[in-house]
Amino acid sequence: MRYKITHLTTYTYDRPVRLDPHIVRLRPRTDAAQSLTQFSLEITPHPVGLSDNLDLDGHSSLKAWFSDQPIHRLELQTLSVVETYRDNPFNFILEPWAASLPINYPSRLSSQLQPYWVGHFIPTPGILDPMATELGQSIWEMTQGNTINFLTELNQRIYHHSSYILRETGDPYPPSVTWQKKLGSCRDLTVLFMAVCRSVGLAARFVSGYHEGDPENPDAHLHAWAEVYLPGAGWRGYDPTYGLAVGDRYIALAAAPFPQEAAPVAGALQPGFQAQVDMSYDLTIQALEPAESMLSPAQLQSF
């Protein structure tokens, strides 16, 4: 699949403010499942500096810093063209020792995956959510510990027993709250999925990005899903909002052990400035024919 994505994010402040540096994670990543072929970014007001950085999970992020001139409005406009390749999300072979849970990881791999096992979804860091642990145990018994069956059943159970709500701002709810209410945004359902995976020893991380959705529905929103590390297959995506294994209709921006580290835009006001902020966005995800033209030279030069 090939997609053209236009995304405008606007922050409007009710009084003049000065901005601390902001981290921008709006450039789609390039990996085995997708490649970014063209990209442009425009920030208004224009930052006085912009650096291209590589984060801990290997994703490109941009750090922008601004002048001390007070502003009322911040706009970020991106235009991306992405090719996606994973038409069959089940095209992999697990390592034999990873086919059943719990997985007996080699020591070196175990140490590398440690950040993706930490609970950290309730006020006590490092403690797994008790309701997520209970749900994980129930599904483990039902699937007799088969790794892929466990993930499929977990994905389907959250999808079939939870209702989706659009909640544009705010941190994800704790897994217990989401599962008790059987209600949540995509990030809430993703955090629940991750917590259950971690309760049975599966490394999981949070992904922010885009999903094609219904081509007949013009409304588009940022999306979130989980990736689970499967020895022999690498990071593989699961989306409990739609009950799907992640394939070529998904475009990933960034992934991290914790949701806040994959936020598309992160930043704050300078100390001493307080204001009410209104966030709005305009997002279009367009499927392209292979031969369609992409960005103009002028658009490419804007990045």
N, C-alpha and C positions, 0 to 999 in steps of 0.2 A: 504494500500500500504506500501511497505517497500523499502527504498532507501539507497544506498551507495553513498556518495558524497566525492570526492577528490578535494581539492581546494588549489592550489598553487598561492600565490600572491607575486610578486617580485617588489621591489623598487630599481632602480639603479640610483646612484647619479654621476654627472659628475666631482665631486671633493670630497675629504675626508670631512666627516661631523660627528658631534656628535648628538645623538638623545636625545630629551626630552622623558619622559615617554609616552607610547602609550596605548590607550584603544583598546582592541580587542573584537569585538562582532561577532565572527565566530562560536560560539557553538550554534547549533540549540536549541531552547527553548523546554521545556516540559510543556504541558498544556492539555486542554480537546481535542484539535484537533490533537495532535502529541506527541510522546515521543521519547527522545533521548536514544538509547539503548547502543551505544558505541561511543567513541570519543577519538581522539588523536590530539595533537597540537605540532608542532616543529617550533621553531623560530631560525633563523640563522642571525646574531650571537646570541648565547645563552644569554638571559637576565640575569643580576645579581640578579634580583628579579622578582617574578610573584605572584600577589595576585588575588584571586577570589572574585568578588564583586557582590552585588545585586543592580540593578539600581532602579530608582523611579517607573518604570513600572513592576518590579518584574522579570526582565530578568537577567541572569548571564552574567557578562562581566569580562574580565581579564585585569589587568593593569600590563604592563611590563616596567621595567626600565633597563637601559643599563650602561655599563662601559663607561669611558671617552676615550676609545680607538677609534680613528677615523675609519670610515668604508666607503666603496663605495657601499654596497649592503645590503638590508634587505629582508629576505624571511620568509613568514609565510605559513606553510603547515598544512592543517587540513584533517582529515579523519573521517567522521561521518556516523553512521548508524541510520536511523530515521524511525519510524513507524508512518503512518498518518491514521486518523480514519474518517474524515468528508466526507464520501461518499455522503451524502445528505446535502448540505449547507443550505437548507431551512427547516430543521427539528427543528423548534422552534415555540413557541407561544409568541407573544408580550403581554406585560401588556396592558389591555384594554385602559388605558389612554395614551398609546404611539402609538396607531394605526394611529393617524392623526397628521399632522403638523400644527402649532407649538406644541411641546410637553410641557405639563405643569409639569415639573419635581418637585418632592418633594425637599424641601430646602436643605436637607442633600446631596442628590445625585447631586443637582445643583452645590454645592460648590466643590464637588469632581471632577466634570467634567470640571470645569472652564478652566484648561490649554488646553483642547482639543477643546475649542470654540474660542480661541484667533486667530485673523487673522494672523498677523505677517508674511505675505508672500509678502508684499511690503515695501518700505523703512520706512514707518511710522508704528512702532510697534502697534499692537492692532487694526488696521484699516483693515476691510475686503476689499478684492479686488472688485472694483465696477463692473467689467465685470462678475466676478463670482456671485456677488449678482444678477445681471440682469438675468443671465442664471438660477440661482436658482428660481427666481420669475416666470420665464417662465415655467419651469418644474413643479413647485408647482401648477400653474393654470391649466396646462394640466392634471395633475394627481389628481386634486381636493384635494390636501394635503394628500393623502394616503401615509403613510410612506414607505412601501415596494415598492409600485409602483413608488414613487419618486426615490428611490435608483436604481431600475431596469432601469428606463428611463434615468437617469443621466449616468449610466454605459454604456448603449447602445449608447447614443448620443455622448459621447466622443469617444467611440470605432469606430463608423461608420463615424464620421465627422473629425477624426484626423488620421494622418499618423504617424507610429512609426519610429523613428530613433535610432540607437545605438550611445549613447553619454556617453563614459566611465568615464569621469571626469567632475568636475565642479558642482556648486550648481544648484538646480532646477531653472528653469525660473519662473518668476512671472506668476500667472494664466492667466492674461490678454494677455501676450505675447504668451503663448501656445495656447490659444483659438483663438487669432487673426490669428496666423500662421497656425492653425489646424495641428500642427506638434510638436512632442516632444518625448523624451525618456520616459521610464517607470516612472522614478521619476518625470518628468515634468507633465505627465498625471495624476499621483497620487496626486500631489500637487494641480492641478486644481480640481480634484474630491473632495479633502478634503475641499478646499476653498468654493466650492458650498454647500457642506454639512453644513459647519459652518455658511454659510449665512442664512440658514433656521433653525438654532438651533440644528443641529445634531452634537454630539461630534464625532470627527474623529482623527485618528492618523496614522502616516506613518510607514510602515512595510518594512524592508529589508529582503531578503531571496532568495529562489531558486524556480524555476518552472520547472517541468519535460520537458515541451516543446514537440517538435516533436521527438519521439523515433528514427525516420529515419534520423534526422539531428544531427550530432555529436557535432555541435557548441552549447555551453551552456554559459550562462551569469548570473551574479547576477541579481536579479529582485526586483521590488518594487511594492507594492500595498497599499491600504488603509484598515483600519478597522474602522467600525462605531459602536458606542455603542448603542445597542438596548435594552431598558428595557424589561426584561423577557428572553432575548436571550444572553446578554453580548456582547462582541466584536465579530463582524462578518465581514469577509473580502470581499472586492469588488476590482476587477482588471479591470480598464478601458482600459488597454493596449490590453487585449483579450476580453473584454466585458463579463467577467465571474464573478459569485459569487465564492468565494474561497472555494475549496474543498480539497480532499485528494491528489491532485497532486502538492500541494504547501508545501514548507518547510520554516517556518519562523525562522529567526535569532533573530531579535529584533524589538521592536516597541516603538515609542516615539511621543510626540506632534509635534515635528519639525524634519525634515529630518536629520539635522546634528547630532542629538542625537541618531539616529539609524544607523549611518555609520558603516559598518563592521570593518573598521580600522580607528582610528583617532589619530593623533599625530603631532609633529612638530620637527624642528631642534632646537638645543640649540641656545640661543642668540649669535650672532656674526658669525654664519655659514649660508651661502647662497649657493644654488646649484640648478641646473636644475635637475629635477627628471623624470625618465621614469618609468611608472607603467605598468606591464604586468601580465597576469594571465593565468592559465591553470585549467579548471574546467570540471569535469566529473560527471554527475548525472545518476546513474545506478539503474534501477528497479530490485529488487531482488525477487527470489522465497522465500517463507517463511522459507524453511529449509536450505537455503544457509548459509555457514559459514561467519562470519564477520571479525573482526580484530584479529590478532594474539596477544598472550600475550605480545610479544615485542613491538608491536604497542601501546597497551594499556598502557604500562609502560612509553611511551614517553611523556605522558601528566602529 
